Amino acid sequence: MALVLMTFVILAFLAVPIGYVMGISSLVGLINMGGTEFLRILITRFHSGLNSFLLVAIPFFVLAAEFMNRSGITNLLIDFVNKIIGHLHGGLSHVNIGVSILFGTLTGSAVTDTIAIGGTLIPAMKKEGYSGAFSAAVTATSSVLGPIIPPSIVMIIFSSMIRETTARSLFAAGIMPGLLMAASLLVISAILSYRRHYPRKKRASFKEFLNSAKNVILPLFTPVIILAPILLGITTVTEAAAMGAFYALILGVFVYKTLKLKDII
C-alpha cells in the first residue's frame, strides 16, 4: 500500500495526467501483490469485458455526432431552437439547453455535447452579455442530458456489464427522467436570467421559423431512425447506431454537401 501511495504522489507531483497516475499506481500495486499472475488475470478480464458486440455501438454514435458537427448541422439546430425560444429572457441559455436535448438524442455523450455546443454558444453568450461563469455552467449542466436521454453511451456500457439489463429497457427508462431534468434546467435558467436581466431577442417571424425548420427537418429524423428500431425490437443497438452514422453521412455529403472527403478521412 505504501508503494502504491508513494508512486501516486511522485507521479502527481511530476504533473503526469491523472489517468496515467491512477493506472500506473494500480499496476504497481498488482505487481507488488501477486507478480505477473495478477497481470494475466487482468488482461483476461479486460478482453472478456470488452469483447462485446454491443460496445461497437459507441464509436458509431460518436461518428454520427462528428458527421453532424463537421457538416454544420449543429449550427442549424442551434438556429432552429433559437427561433423557437430565443425571444425569452436569457434566450441563449434556453437555446443551449434545448440543443443539448436534441444533440443528446443523437450522440448520448456529455463530452461530445459540450464540445459541439459549447464551442459555439459560450462565445455567443458572452458576447450577448452573459457572464462567463453562467455560460459555462449552463453548458456543463445541460450536457449531462446526453447520458440520460437515449441513446446513452453510459447505458450501453452498463448493459454490457450487467447481463440482466438490456440497453433497450434502459433507453425506455431514460426518456422521462431526461425530459424532467431538461424542464427543470429551463425553469432554473429562466429564473436566473430574469433576475440578472440577461437580454432577450426579438421573436422570430413565422416565415423565419419555417425557413429554419425546413433546414433541420431531415436531421430531426435521426433520433427516430436510431431509437424507433431499438424500442420496437426491430434492430440491435449496434445496428441502429450504424444506421444513424450512415444517415448522418448521407446528410452531410449528399443533402447539405458540406462534408468533404478530407473531413471523413
C-alpha positions as CSV (number, residue, x, y, z in Angstrom):
1,M,0.0,0.0,0.0
2,A,2.9,2.4,0.9
3,L,4.5,1.7,-2.5
4,V,1.2,2.5,-4.3
5,L,0.8,5.7,-2.4
6,M,4.4,6.7,-3.0
7,T,4.1,6.1,-6.7
8,F,0.8,8.1,-6.9
9,V,2.3,11.1,-5.0
10,I,5.5,11.1,-7.1
11,L,3.7,11.0,-10.4
12,A,1.2,13.6,-9.3
13,F,4.0,16.0,-8.4
14,L,5.6,15.4,-11.8
15,A,2.3,16.7,-13.3
16,V,1.6,13.3,-15.0
17,P,-2.1,13.2,-16.3
18,I,-4.3,11.8,-13.5
19,G,-5.5,8.9,-15.7
20,Y,-1.9,7.7,-16.1
21,V,-1.2,8.3,-12.5
22,M,-4.0,6.1,-11.4
23,G,-3.3,3.4,-14.0
24,I,0.5,3.2,-13.2
25,S,-0.2,3.2,-9.4
26,S,-2.7,0.4,-9.8
27,L,-0.3,-1.6,-11.9
28,V,2.5,-1.2,-9.3
29,G,0.1,-2.4,-6.7
30,L,-0.9,-5.5,-8.7
31,I,2.7,-6.5,-9.4
32,N,3.6,-6.0,-5.8
33,M,0.7,-8.2,-4.6
34,G,0.9,-11.1,-6.9
35,G,3.6,-10.6,-9.5
36,T,2.7,-11.3,-13.1
37,E,-0.1,-13.7,-12.3
38,F,-2.4,-10.8,-11.5
39,L,-1.5,-9.1,-14.8
40,R,-2.5,-12.2,-16.7
41,I,-5.9,-12.3,-14.9
42,L,-6.3,-8.5,-15.6
43,I,-5.6,-8.9,-19.3
44,T,-8.1,-11.8,-19.5
45,R,-10.8,-9.8,-17.7
46,F,-10.2,-6.7,-19.9
47,H,-10.6,-8.9,-23.0
48,S,-13.7,-10.6,-21.8
49,G,-15.2,-7.3,-20.7
50,L,-14.6,-5.5,-24.0
51,N,-15.3,-8.4,-26.3
52,S,-18.9,-7.3,-26.7
53,F,-20.8,-6.6,-30.0
54,L,-22.9,-4.1,-28.0
55,L,-19.9,-1.8,-27.4
56,V,-19.4,-1.4,-31.1
57,A,-22.4,1.0,-31.0
58,I,-20.3,3.6,-29.1
59,P,-17.9,4.6,-31.9
60,F,-20.9,4.7,-34.3
61,F,-22.7,7.2,-32.1
62,V,-19.5,9.3,-31.8
63,L,-19.1,9.1,-35.6
64,A,-22.7,10.2,-36.2
65,A,-22.1,13.2,-33.9
66,E,-18.8,14.1,-35.7
67,F,-20.5,13.9,-39.1
68,M,-23.3,16.2,-37.7
69,N,-20.8,18.7,-36.3
70,R,-18.4,18.8,-39.3
71,S,-21.3,19.2,-41.8
72,G,-22.7,22.3,-39.9
73,I,-25.9,20.6,-38.8
74,T,-25.1,21.6,-35.2
75,N,-25.3,25.3,-36.1
76,L,-28.6,24.6,-38.0
77,L,-30.1,23.0,-34.8
78,I,-28.9,26.0,-32.7
79,D,-30.6,28.4,-35.2
80,F,-33.8,26.3,-35.1
81,V,-34.1,26.2,-31.3
82,N,-33.2,29.9,-31.2
83,K,-36.2,30.7,-33.5
84,I,-38.5,28.8,-31.0
85,I,-37.3,30.0,-27.6
86,G,-34.7,32.7,-28.3
87,H,-37.1,35.5,-27.5
88,L,-37.4,34.5,-23.8
89,H,-35.4,36.2,-21.0
90,G,-31.9,34.6,-21.3
91,G,-32.8,33.2,-24.7
92,L,-29.4,31.8,-25.5
93,S,-29.2,29.9,-22.2
94,H,-32.6,28.2,-23.1
95,V,-31.2,27.6,-26.6
96,N,-28.2,25.9,-25.1
97,I,-30.4,23.5,-23.1
98,G,-32.8,22.9,-26.0
99,V,-30.0,22.0,-28.4
100,S,-28.5,19.7,-25.7
101,I,-31.8,17.8,-25.7
102,L,-31.7,17.4,-29.5
103,F,-28.0,16.6,-29.5
104,G,-28.4,14.1,-26.7
105,T,-30.8,12.1,-28.8
106,L,-28.1,11.9,-31.5
107,T,-24.9,11.2,-29.6
108,G,-25.6,10.0,-26.0
109,S,-22.4,11.6,-24.8
110,A,-21.9,14.6,-22.5
111,V,-18.3,15.2,-23.8
112,T,-19.4,15.4,-27.4
113,D,-22.3,17.6,-26.5
114,T,-20.0,20.0,-24.6
115,I,-17.5,20.2,-27.5
116,A,-20.1,20.7,-30.2
117,I,-22.4,23.1,-28.5
118,G,-20.1,24.9,-26.0
119,G,-17.6,25.9,-28.7
120,T,-20.4,27.8,-30.5
121,L,-22.7,29.0,-27.7
122,I,-20.3,30.0,-24.9
123,P,-18.6,32.7,-27.0
124,A,-22.0,33.8,-28.3
125,M,-23.5,34.1,-24.8
126,K,-20.5,36.1,-23.5
127,K,-20.8,38.4,-26.5
128,E,-24.5,39.0,-25.6
129,G,-23.6,40.0,-22.1
130,Y,-23.9,36.7,-20.2
131,S,-21.2,36.1,-17.6
132,G,-18.6,33.5,-18.4
133,A,-19.4,31.5,-15.3
134,F,-23.1,31.3,-16.2
135,S,-22.4,30.4,-19.8
136,A,-20.1,27.6,-18.7
137,A,-22.5,26.4,-16.0
138,V,-25.4,26.1,-18.4
139,T,-23.3,24.3,-21.0
140,A,-21.9,21.8,-18.4
141,T,-25.2,21.1,-16.7
142,S,-27.2,20.7,-20.0
143,S,-24.5,18.4,-21.4
144,V,-25.4,15.9,-18.7
145,L,-28.7,15.3,-20.5
146,G,-26.7,13.4,-23.1
147,P,-26.0,10.3,-20.9
148,I,-29.6,10.3,-19.6
149,I,-31.8,10.9,-22.7
150,P,-31.5,7.8,-25.0
151,P,-29.4,6.7,-26.8
152,S,-26.9,6.9,-24.0
153,I,-23.3,5.6,-24.1
154,V,-23.3,5.2,-20.3
155,M,-26.4,3.0,-20.6
156,I,-24.7,0.9,-23.3
157,I,-21.7,0.3,-21.1
158,F,-23.8,-0.5,-18.1
159,S,-26.0,-3.0,-20.0
160,S,-22.8,-4.7,-21.4
161,M,-21.5,-5.2,-17.9
162,I,-24.8,-6.3,-16.2
163,R,-26.3,-9.1,-18.2
164,E,-29.7,-8.9,-16.6
165,T,-30.4,-5.5,-18.1
166,T,-30.7,-4.6,-21.7
167,A,-29.9,-1.3,-23.4
168,R,-33.4,-1.2,-24.9
169,S,-35.0,-1.2,-21.4
170,L,-32.6,1.4,-20.1
171,F,-33.3,3.6,-23.1
172,A,-37.0,3.4,-22.4
173,A,-36.5,4.2,-18.8
174,G,-34.3,7.2,-19.5
175,I,-36.8,9.2,-21.6
176,M,-39.0,10.7,-18.8
177,P,-36.1,11.5,-16.3
178,G,-34.2,13.2,-19.1
179,L,-37.2,15.3,-20.1
180,L,-38.0,16.2,-16.5
181,M,-34.3,17.2,-15.9
182,A,-34.4,19.3,-19.1
183,A,-37.6,21.1,-17.9
184,S,-36.0,21.8,-14.5
185,L,-32.9,23.3,-16.2
186,L,-35.1,25.5,-18.3
187,V,-37.1,26.8,-15.3
188,I,-33.9,27.5,-13.3
189,S,-32.3,29.2,-16.3
190,A,-35.4,31.4,-16.8
191,I,-35.4,32.5,-13.1
192,L,-31.7,33.3,-13.1
193,S,-31.9,35.1,-16.4
194,Y,-34.8,37.2,-15.3
195,R,-33.1,38.2,-12.0
196,R,-29.8,39.1,-13.8
197,H,-31.6,41.0,-16.6
198,Y,-30.0,38.9,-19.3
199,P,-31.0,40.0,-22.8
200,R,-33.9,38.7,-24.9
201,K,-34.1,38.8,-28.6
202,K,-37.0,39.8,-30.9
203,R,-39.4,37.0,-31.5
204,A,-38.8,35.3,-34.9
205,S,-41.5,35.7,-37.5
206,F,-43.4,32.6,-38.7
207,K,-41.6,32.8,-42.0
208,E,-38.2,32.7,-40.3
209,F,-39.3,29.8,-38.2
210,L,-40.5,27.9,-41.3
211,N,-37.2,28.5,-43.1
212,S,-35.2,27.3,-40.1
213,A,-37.5,24.3,-39.7
214,K,-37.0,23.4,-43.3
215,N,-33.3,23.3,-42.9
216,V,-33.4,20.8,-40.0
217,I,-36.3,18.6,-40.8
218,L,-34.1,15.8,-42.1
219,P,-31.6,15.9,-39.1
220,L,-34.6,15.8,-36.7
221,F,-35.4,12.4,-38.1
222,T,-32.1,11.0,-36.9
223,P,-33.3,10.2,-33.3
224,V,-36.3,8.4,-34.9
225,I,-34.1,6.3,-37.1
226,I,-31.9,5.4,-34.1
227,L,-34.5,4.9,-31.3
228,A,-37.6,3.6,-33.0
229,P,-36.0,0.3,-34.3
230,I,-34.4,-0.3,-30.9
231,L,-37.5,0.4,-28.8
232,L,-39.7,-1.7,-31.2
233,G,-37.2,-4.6,-31.1
234,I,-36.5,-4.4,-34.8
235,T,-32.7,-4.0,-34.6
236,T,-30.0,-4.2,-32.0
237,V,-28.4,-1.0,-30.6
238,T,-25.3,-1.5,-32.6
239,E,-27.2,-1.9,-35.9
240,A,-29.3,1.2,-35.1
241,A,-26.1,3.2,-34.2
242,A,-24.6,2.2,-37.6
243,M,-27.8,3.3,-39.4
244,G,-27.6,6.7,-37.6
245,A,-24.0,7.2,-38.5
246,F,-24.7,6.3,-42.2
247,Y,-27.7,8.6,-42.2
248,A,-25.6,11.5,-40.8
249,L,-23.0,10.8,-43.5
250,I,-25.7,10.9,-46.3
251,L,-27.0,14.2,-44.9
252,G,-23.5,15.8,-44.8
253,V,-22.3,14.5,-48.2
254,F,-25.4,14.5,-50.4
255,V,-28.0,16.7,-48.8
256,Y,-26.2,19.7,-47.4
257,K,-23.0,19.0,-49.4
258,T,-20.8,20.4,-46.6
259,L,-19.0,17.2,-45.7
260,K,-15.9,16.6,-47.8
261,L,-13.8,13.5,-48.3
262,K,-10.9,15.1,-46.3
263,D,-13.4,15.6,-43.4
264,I,-14.4,11.9,-43.5
265,I,-10.8,10.6,-43.7
